[in-house]
Amino acid sequence: MNGRRRLTILRVLALMGVVALIVTLFIFRDQVKKLEEYGYVGIFLLSIAANATIIIPLPGVAFTTAMGAIFNPIGVAVAAGLGAAIGELSGYLAGFSGRGVAERATIYNRLITWMKVHQNLTYVMISLLAFIPNPLFDLAGMAAGALKLPLWKFLFACTIGKILKMLMFAYAGFYSVSWFTGLIGK
């Protein structure tokens, strides 16, 4: 089997896997919520699920905020950030599997062009987009996959941004409960 055919087969399998994951998460969304009973492991797993969706959003940062009020915010941020980065592999794999997934979007084509021109800044941009709550990160993940950026570099940049974002939300939950209990105590 030649390399091009093997790559095509890998792309088809990756796309089928992403579609199957999104459908599964949507069908079992109520059961996915039960993962929060398992502490940091549950936070990690739920964060994977929340970030693995491309089209159907799940409320990962809201969950992280709530868990920051219950558990140590730093532990919550690390568990949620690592899970979120792994979950974002769905976008990377969707881009790797076939460029036609988001190819028609103007913003996607701009991202591809920008990433090609600014290769040294691409990973900084990935970290920044992973940090800022926005829907563009899925497109950046798809673009990274389509450009076949090294997976470990994508994951590293994504993890930095996701942990920092989750740290912000976990502390928001922690301090909001402290503030609220302070109001009740007065």
Buried (B, 14 or more C-beta within 10 A) or exposed (E): EEEEEEEEEEBEEBBEBBBEBBEEBEEEEEEBBEBBEEBBEBBBBBBBBBBBBBEEEBEBBEBBBBBBBBBBBBBBBBBBBBBBBBBBBBBBBBBBBBBEBBEEEEEBBEBBEBBEEEEEEBBEBBBBBBBEEEEEBBBBBBBBBBBEBEBEEBBBBBBBBBBBBBBBBBBBBBEBBEEEEEEEEE
